[in-house]
Amino acid sequence: MSIEGVVLAAGLSSRAGVYKLTLDVCGKTVIERCIESMYDICSNIIVVGGHNYDLIADILKPYCKVKMVLNENYIEGMFSSVKKGLLQVQGEKFFLTPADYPLIKKETYMEMLSTNKDIIVPIYKDEKGHPVLIKSHLVSDVLFGEYGNLREFIYEHGFSTICTEDQGILMDIDTKEDYIDLVNRIRFY
């Protein structure tokens, strides 16, 4: 089975006050940590860039499975990047995650693949997180449906959940405080 990853890396990082995808997490950047946890599972990883596109492309050059895609309209928001990434999907299923989730465990990806449903969302202590696993036959519904964002699509189509002990599915970086908290937690993770 062909599994792909779609990583959303086009945003401005405006709430963080610093470009968060290049921040260091134990010797690797946030975006590298995000890519590496899915790397062995995915046949290829589509990274949708926008703001700081060249910087991200340079960081990810060593990762031969990574295909960079430019979203010229990234300022329109994350859903424009979702659509841009989905245009590249060719596998049977794909994981979708924002690039600022550096602590998702490889085991979580494996657990999600063990469930054969159209849309799978991981849960940690009753909270939904990332990545989302979607069967590719739904791509055209996302691209051509009347949805304002991916959440609307997921809720309208229905989804299955899988419980995990991986709190990394909830740990994104929106602010400097989130980053400091994440770096402090990684020692115990």
C-alpha positions as CSV (number, residue, x, y, z in Angstrom):
1,M,0.0,0.0,0.0
2,S,1.3,3.4,-0.9
3,I,1.2,5.9,2.0
4,E,2.1,9.6,1.5
5,G,2.5,12.5,3.9
6,V,1.3,16.0,3.4
7,V,3.0,18.5,5.6
8,L,1.7,22.1,5.8
9,A,4.7,24.5,6.1
10,A,3.6,27.7,4.4
11,G,2.5,29.9,7.3
12,L,4.0,33.1,8.7
13,S,4.5,32.0,12.3
14,S,3.1,35.4,13.3
15,R,1.8,34.3,16.7
16,A,5.2,32.8,17.6
17,G,7.0,36.1,16.9
18,V,9.8,34.0,15.4
19,Y,9.9,31.6,12.4
20,K,9.0,28.5,14.3
21,L,9.8,25.8,11.7
22,T,13.5,26.4,12.0
23,L,13.7,26.5,15.8
24,D,15.9,23.8,17.4
25,V,14.5,20.8,19.1
26,C,17.4,18.7,20.4
27,G,19.7,19.3,17.5
28,K,17.1,19.3,14.6
29,T,14.7,21.9,13.4
30,V,11.0,21.6,14.1
31,I,10.2,20.8,10.5
32,E,12.9,18.0,10.4
33,R,11.4,16.4,13.5
34,C,8.0,16.5,11.9
35,I,9.3,14.9,8.7
36,E,11.4,12.3,10.4
37,S,8.6,10.7,12.5
38,M,6.7,9.8,9.3
39,Y,9.7,9.3,7.0
40,D,10.0,5.5,7.2
41,I,6.3,5.0,6.8
42,C,5.6,7.2,3.8
43,S,6.6,6.5,0.2
44,N,6.9,10.3,-0.3
45,I,6.2,13.4,1.7
46,I,4.7,16.5,0.1
47,V,5.8,19.6,2.0
48,V,3.7,22.7,1.1
49,G,5.7,25.8,1.6
50,G,5.0,29.5,1.1
51,H,6.5,31.9,3.6
52,N,10.3,31.2,3.8
53,Y,9.9,28.6,1.0
54,D,13.6,28.6,0.0
55,L,14.7,28.3,3.6
56,I,12.5,25.2,4.2
57,A,13.5,23.7,0.8
58,D,17.2,24.1,1.8
59,I,16.7,22.4,5.2
60,L,14.9,19.5,3.6
61,K,17.3,18.9,0.7
62,P,18.9,15.8,2.4
63,Y,15.5,14.1,2.6
64,C,15.1,12.4,-0.7
65,K,11.5,11.4,-0.1
66,V,10.5,15.0,0.3
67,K,8.8,16.9,-2.6
68,M,8.5,20.6,-2.0
69,V,5.4,22.4,-3.4
70,L,5.0,26.1,-3.5
71,N,1.6,27.6,-2.4
72,E,1.7,31.1,-3.9
73,N,-1.6,31.8,-2.2
74,Y,-0.5,30.8,1.3
75,I,-1.6,34.2,2.7
76,E,-5.2,32.9,2.1
77,G,-4.8,30.5,5.0
78,M,-4.0,26.8,5.8
79,F,-6.9,25.4,3.7
80,S,-5.3,26.8,0.5
81,S,-2.1,24.8,1.4
82,V,-4.2,21.7,2.1
83,K,-5.6,21.9,-1.4
84,K,-2.2,22.6,-3.0
85,G,-0.8,19.5,-1.3
86,L,-3.7,17.2,-2.1
87,L,-3.2,18.0,-5.8
88,Q,0.1,16.0,-5.5
89,V,-1.3,13.0,-3.7
90,Q,-1.0,9.7,-5.6
91,G,-0.9,7.1,-2.9
92,E,-3.9,5.1,-1.5
93,K,-3.8,7.0,1.8
94,F,-2.1,10.1,3.1
95,F,-1.2,11.6,6.5
96,L,-1.9,15.3,6.8
97,T,-0.3,17.4,9.5
98,P,0.9,21.0,10.1
99,A,4.7,21.2,10.2
100,D,4.7,22.5,13.8
101,Y,4.0,19.1,15.4
102,P,7.6,17.9,16.0
103,L,6.9,15.2,18.6
104,I,4.4,12.8,17.0
105,K,5.8,9.3,17.5
106,K,6.4,6.9,14.6
107,E,4.3,4.4,16.5
108,T,1.3,6.7,16.3
109,Y,1.5,6.6,12.5
110,M,1.8,2.8,12.6
111,E,-1.2,2.5,14.9
112,M,-3.3,4.7,12.6
113,L,-2.5,2.5,9.6
114,S,-3.8,-0.5,11.4
115,T,-7.4,0.9,11.1
116,N,-9.1,0.7,7.7
117,K,-11.4,3.7,7.7
118,D,-11.8,6.6,5.4
119,I,-10.7,9.3,7.9
120,I,-8.9,8.6,11.1
121,V,-8.1,11.1,13.8
122,P,-5.9,10.3,16.8
123,I,-7.0,11.1,20.3
124,Y,-5.0,11.6,23.5
125,K,-7.0,11.9,26.7
126,D,-10.2,12.7,24.8
127,E,-8.6,15.5,22.7
128,K,-8.3,15.2,19.0
129,G,-4.9,15.9,17.4
130,H,-2.7,15.4,14.4
131,P,-1.9,13.8,12.0
132,V,-5.1,12.9,10.2
133,L,-5.1,9.8,8.0
134,I,-7.3,10.1,4.9
135,K,-8.0,7.7,2.1
136,S,-7.1,9.3,-1.2
137,H,-10.4,8.6,-2.9
138,L,-11.7,11.6,-0.9
139,V,-9.2,14.1,-2.4
140,S,-11.6,15.3,-5.0
141,D,-14.3,15.9,-2.3
142,V,-11.8,18.2,-0.5
143,L,-10.7,20.0,-3.6
144,F,-14.1,20.6,-5.2
145,G,-16.5,20.5,-2.2
146,E,-18.0,23.6,-0.5
147,Y,-15.8,23.6,2.6
148,G,-14.3,26.6,4.4
149,N,-11.6,24.4,6.0
150,L,-10.5,20.8,6.5
151,R,-12.3,20.5,9.8
152,E,-15.7,21.1,8.0
153,F,-14.8,18.4,5.5
154,I,-13.8,15.9,8.2
155,Y,-16.9,16.5,10.3
156,E,-19.3,16.4,7.3
157,H,-17.8,13.1,6.0
158,G,-17.5,11.6,9.5
159,F,-14.3,10.1,11.0
160,S,-13.1,7.3,13.2
161,T,-10.8,7.8,16.1
162,I,-7.9,5.9,17.5
163,C,-6.8,6.4,21.1
164,T,-3.1,6.8,21.6
165,E,-0.7,7.4,24.5
166,D,1.2,9.9,22.3
167,Q,0.7,13.4,23.7
168,G,2.8,14.7,20.7
169,I,-0.4,14.6,18.7
170,L,-1.5,17.7,20.6
171,M,1.8,19.5,20.9
172,D,2.1,22.2,18.3
173,I,4.0,25.4,18.5
174,D,1.9,28.5,18.2
175,T,3.7,30.8,20.6
176,K,7.2,31.2,22.2
177,E,5.7,29.7,25.4
178,D,4.6,26.6,23.4
179,Y,8.1,26.2,22.1
180,I,9.7,26.5,25.6
181,D,7.2,24.1,27.0
182,L,7.9,21.6,24.2
183,V,11.6,21.8,24.7
184,N,11.2,21.3,28.4
185,R,8.9,18.3,28.0
186,I,11.0,16.5,25.4
187,R,13.4,15.4,28.1
188,F,10.6,13.3,29.6
189,Y,9.0,12.3,26.4
